[in-house]
C-alpha cells in the first residue's frame, strides 16, 4: 500500500481557491454587464436627465412675497 503523500493543508487551500474561482465566474455572468451595455445605460440616463432638466421651472425670487 504505497501512495502519494498528501499535505492536507495544501489540498484544502487549493479546494478553497477553486471554489472562489467558480463563484467569481458565476457572479461575473450573473451581475456583470458588458462595456457597451454600460455605455448605453449611461447615454440613456444622460438623455433622460437632460429632458428632465429642460422641463424644470425656475422660480423668480421676487414673486415669493
BELCOR-V736869 format. One record per residue. BURIAL is + if it has 24 or more other C-alpha atoms within 12 Angstrom, else -. Layout:
BURIAL ; BURIAL
This chain:
- ; - ; - ; - ; - ; - ; - ; - ; - ; - ; - ; - ; - ; - ; - ; - ; - ; - ; - ; - ; - ; - ; - ; - ; - ; - ; - ; - ; - ; - ; - ; - ; - ; - ; - ; - ; - ; - ; - ; - ; - ; - ; - ; - ; - ; - ; - ; - ; - ; - ; - ; - ; - ; - ; - ; - ; - ; - ; - ; - ; - ; - ; - ; - ; -
